[in-house]
Amino acid sequence: MSENDRRKRLRYRAWHRGTKESDIILGTFADAKLPSLENDGLDAFEALLDVPDPVIYDWVTGRVPVPDEMDTPLIRELLAFKINL
């Protein structure tokens, strides 16, 4: 799979999560950040997309701290990302 195809697939997965909140959070983040991510960042984003929506939502809202094994630069960037609705 080409890198461009991988980005398209990840963007699609980010926008089609199952909950509207997760679609907005991850889809908007993907639109802004996917074009500039290198392979390690793409790997980290792909791993993030494997996390269930309620868990990501709890991290983003601050209800639950991000566990050490998931506390990556990409996750910190997601938590700092501001969505302009």
N, CA and C of each residue as an Amber inpcrd file, in Angstrom:
protein
   255
   0.8400000  -1.1730000   0.0000000   0.0000000   0.0000000   0.0000000
   0.8860000   1.2370000   0.0000000   0.5540000   2.1830000  -0.8290000
   1.3460000   3.4100000  -0.8870000   1.0750000   4.2570000   0.3620000
   1.9860000   5.1680000   0.6370000   1.8250000   6.0550000   1.7950000
   0.5700000   6.9110000   1.6360000   0.2870000   7.3600000   0.4220000
  -0.9050000   8.1630000   0.1690000  -2.1770000   7.3500000   0.4350000
  -2.1910000   6.1040000  -0.0060000  -3.3420000   5.2350000   0.2560000
  -3.5130000   4.9920000   1.7540000  -2.4100000   4.8400000   2.4480000
  -2.4770000   4.6330000   3.8930000  -3.0860000   5.8560000   4.5790000
  -2.6710000   7.0390000   4.1780000  -3.2320000   8.2710000   4.7560000
  -4.7330000   8.3560000   4.4880000  -5.1420000   8.0180000   3.2840000
  -6.5730000   8.0510000   2.9450000  -7.3630000   7.0680000   3.8060000
  -6.8070000   5.8840000   3.9970000  -7.4680000   4.8670000   4.8060000
  -7.5790000   5.3210000   6.2620000  -6.4970000   5.9000000   6.7860000
  -6.5240000   6.3840000   8.1670000  -7.5150000   7.5360000   8.3260000
  -7.5500000   8.4380000   7.3450000  -8.5020000   9.5530000   7.3950000
  -9.9290000   9.0110000   7.3950000 -10.2090000   8.0440000   6.5470000
 -11.5510000   7.4490000   6.5000000 -11.9110000   6.8390000   7.8540000
 -10.9990000   6.0840000   8.4210000 -11.2570000   5.4610000   9.7300000
 -11.4920000   6.5060000  10.8120000 -10.7820000   7.6310000  10.7340000
 -10.9340000   8.6890000  11.7300000 -12.3140000   9.3350000  11.6350000
 -12.8370000   9.4760000  10.4360000 -14.1320000  10.1290000  10.2300000
 -15.3200000   9.1820000  10.3520000 -15.0870000   7.8850000  10.4420000
 -16.1700000   6.9090000  10.4980000 -15.9960000   5.9860000  11.6990000
 -16.0690000   6.5710000  12.8750000 -15.8040000   5.8580000  14.1160000
 -17.0250000   5.1530000  14.6900000 -18.1670000   5.7660000  14.5740000
 -19.3600000   5.1840000  15.1750000 -20.0750000   6.1460000  16.0970000
 -19.3390000   7.0920000  16.6680000 -19.9800000   8.1570000  17.4360000
 -19.6170000   9.4880000  16.7990000 -20.5870000  10.3850000  16.7750000
 -20.3580000  11.6880000  16.1390000 -19.2290000  12.4440000  16.8310000
 -19.1650000  12.3420000  18.1530000 -18.1180000  13.0460000  18.8960000
 -16.7290000  12.5770000  18.4750000 -16.5640000  11.2730000  18.3780000
 -15.2600000  10.7350000  17.9700000 -14.9480000  11.0720000  16.5200000
 -15.9810000  11.0540000  15.6660000 -15.7700000  11.4580000  14.2730000
 -15.2030000  12.8690000  14.2120000 -15.7960000  13.7690000  14.9710000
 -15.3600000  15.1690000  14.9470000 -13.9580000  15.3120000  15.5300000
 -13.7230000  14.6970000  16.6750000 -12.4180000  14.8210000  17.3370000
 -11.3130000  14.2380000  16.4640000 -11.4590000  12.9850000  16.0750000
 -10.3920000  12.3020000  15.3450000 -10.3480000  12.7000000  13.8750000
 -11.5080000  12.9450000  13.2670000 -11.5320000  13.3450000  11.8700000
 -10.9070000  14.7070000  11.6510000 -11.2490000  15.6520000  12.5020000
 -10.6740000  16.9940000  12.3890000  -9.1750000  16.9620000  12.6460000
  -8.7690000  16.1900000  13.6360000  -7.3400000  16.0310000  13.9240000
  -6.6300000  15.3990000  12.7290000  -7.2320000  14.3730000  12.1340000
  -6.6340000  13.7100000  10.9740000  -6.4810000  14.6790000   9.8060000
  -7.5080000  15.4690000   9.5470000  -7.4300000  16.4410000   8.4500000
  -6.2640000  17.4050000   8.6410000  -6.0540000  17.8120000   9.8790000
  -5.0070000  18.7910000  10.1640000  -3.6140000  18.1760000  10.2280000
  -3.4950000  16.9560000  10.7230000  -2.1750000  16.4120000  11.0490000
  -1.6680000  15.3040000  10.1320000  -2.5610000  14.5260000   9.5310000
  -2.1070000  13.3910000   8.7160000  -1.1450000  13.7790000   7.5950000
  -1.3790000  14.8940000   6.8930000  -0.4660000  15.2190000   5.7910000
   0.9970000  15.3820000   6.2040000   1.2300000  15.7740000   7.4380000
   2.6110000  16.0290000   7.8660000   3.2220000  14.9010000   8.6910000
   2.4650000  13.8570000   8.9870000   3.0050000  12.7660000   9.8060000
   3.9620000  11.8920000   9.0140000   5.0570000  11.5270000   9.6580000
   6.0060000  10.5660000   9.1000000   5.5260000   9.1620000   9.4580000
   6.2670000   8.1500000   9.0660000   5.8500000   6.7600000   9.3060000
   5.5750000   6.4570000  10.7720000   6.4340000   6.9260000  11.6790000
   6.2100000   6.6760000  13.1060000   4.9020000   7.3110000  13.5700000
   4.6240000   8.5090000  13.0940000   3.3800000   9.1930000  13.4350000
   2.1700000   8.4760000  12.8750000   2.2930000   7.9690000  11.6500000
   1.1970000   7.2010000  11.0550000   0.9460000   5.9240000  11.8570000
   2.0220000   5.2770000  12.2890000   1.8800000   4.0820000  13.1350000
   1.1580000   4.4230000  14.4340000   1.5420000   5.5390000  15.0510000
   0.9230000   5.9640000  16.3120000  -0.5510000   6.3050000  16.1010000
  -0.8630000   6.9630000  14.9850000  -2.2550000   7.3010000  14.7110000
  -3.0780000   6.0420000  14.4610000  -2.5030000   5.0940000  13.7580000
  -3.1920000   3.8320000  13.5100000  -3.4700000   3.1050000  14.8320000
  -2.5110000   3.1200000  15.7480000  -2.7120000   2.4980000  17.0610000
  -3.8120000   3.2310000  17.8320000  -3.8410000   4.5460000  17.7230000
  -4.8830000   5.3340000  18.3820000  -6.2640000   4.9420000  17.8630000
  -6.3750000   4.7070000  16.5670000  -7.6690000   4.3490000  15.9860000
  -8.1620000   2.9780000  16.4520000  -7.2890000   2.1860000  17.0340000
  -7.6890000   0.8850000  17.5790000  -8.2510000   0.9960000  18.9990000
  -8.1270000   2.1730000  19.6020000  -8.6440000   2.4010000  20.9530000
 -10.1470000   2.6840000  20.8500000 -10.9560000   2.0980000  21.7240000
 -12.4010000   2.3420000  21.6770000 -12.7580000   3.8190000  21.8810000
 -13.8360000   4.2400000  21.2160000 -14.2840000   5.6300000  21.2820000
 -14.4730000   6.1560000  22.7090000 -15.1500000   5.4120000  23.5930000
 -15.3540000   5.9550000  24.9460000 -14.0440000   6.2200000  25.6870000
 -13.0410000   5.4210000  25.4330000 -11.7420000   5.6070000  26.0900000
 -11.0850000   6.8920000  25.5840000 -11.0700000   7.0790000  24.2700000
 -10.4930000   8.3050000  23.6950000 -11.2490000   9.5210000  24.2000000
 -12.5700000   9.4390000  24.2280000 -13.3820000  10.5660000  24.6940000
 -13.0430000  10.9140000  26.1450000 -12.8690000   9.9100000  26.9790000
 -12.5020000  10.1670000  28.3770000 -11.1350000  10.8360000  28.4780000
 -10.1930000  10.4550000  27.6310000  -8.8740000  11.1110000  27.6330000
  -8.9950000  12.5670000  27.2070000  -9.7270000  12.8010000  26.1290000
  -9.8450000  14.1560000  25.5690000 -10.5580000  15.0830000  26.5430000
 -11.5780000  14.5710000  27.2260000 -12.3200000  15.4030000  28.1780000
 -11.6320000  15.5080000  29.5270000 -10.5880000  14.7230000  29.7460000
  -9.8580000  14.7750000  31.0080000 -10.4870000  13.9640000  32.1230000
 -11.4980000  13.1720000  31.8080000 -12.1330000  12.3340000  32.8340000
 -11.1910000  11.2560000  33.3490000 -10.3590000  10.7590000  32.4350000
  -9.4360000   9.6730000  32.7650000  -8.0710000  10.0440000  32.1980000
  -7.0150000   9.8880000  32.9870000  -5.6820000  10.1850000  32.4380000
  -5.2680000   9.1430000  31.4010000  -4.4610000   9.5780000  30.4770000
  -3.9250000   8.6710000  29.4600000  -2.9440000   7.7250000  30.1420000
  -3.0930000   6.4210000  29.9530000  -2.1410000   5.4890000  30.5770000
  -0.7400000   5.6680000  30.0040000   0.2430000   5.3550000  30.8040000
   1.6380000   5.5580000  30.4100000   1.9740000   4.9200000  29.0680000
   1.4540000   3.7170000  28.8070000   1.8030000   3.0320000  27.5560000
   1.2100000   3.7170000  26.3260000   0.2160000   4.5810000  26.5130000
  -0.3780000   5.3110000  25.3830000   0.0350000   6.7790000  25.3670000
   0.7850000   7.2150000  26.3580000   1.1930000   8.6210000  26.4490000
   2.3370000   8.8850000  25.4790000   1.9680000   9.1740000  24.2460000
   2.9350000   9.4050000  23.1720000   2.8590000  10.8650000  22.7350000
   3.8380000  11.3270000  21.9770000   3.7470000  12.6970000  21.4550000
   2.4710000  12.9370000  20.6520000   2.0170000  11.9310000  19.9000000
   0.7960000  12.0930000  19.1140000  -0.4190000  12.2730000  20.0270000
  -0.5050000  11.5080000  21.0860000  -1.6260000  11.6420000  22.0200000
  -1.5870000  13.0190000  22.6830000  -0.4150000  13.4630000  23.0870000
  -0.3090000  14.7890000  23.6970000  -0.7170000  15.8760000  22.7030000
  -0.3800000  15.6760000  21.4360000  -0.7800000  16.6240000  20.3910000
  -2.3060000  16.6090000  20.2180000  -2.9020000  15.4290000  20.2570000
  -4.3570000  15.3290000  20.1690000  -5.0180000  16.0470000  21.3390000
  -4.5100000  15.8500000  22.5450000  -5.1020000  16.4820000  23.7260000
  -4.9770000  17.9990000  23.6850000  -3.9360000  18.5020000  23.0480000
  -3.7350000  19.9470000  22.9370000  -4.4530000  20.5530000  21.7410000
  -4.9330000  19.7070000  20.8350000  -5.5460000  20.1540000  19.5860000
  -6.8830000  20.8450000  19.8830000  -7.0810000  21.9810000  19.2980000
  -8.3160000  22.7300000  19.4690000  -9.1790000  22.5890000  18.2310000
 -10.3880000  22.1460000  18.4310000 -11.3270000  21.9770000  17.3340000
 -12.2000000  23.2200000  17.2710000 -12.2050000  23.8770000  16.1310000
 -13.0220000  25.0620000  15.9350000 -14.3140000  24.6710000  15.2420000
 -15.3890000  24.6330000  16.0000000 -16.6820000  24.2720000  15.4150000
 -17.4600000  25.5140000  15.0630000
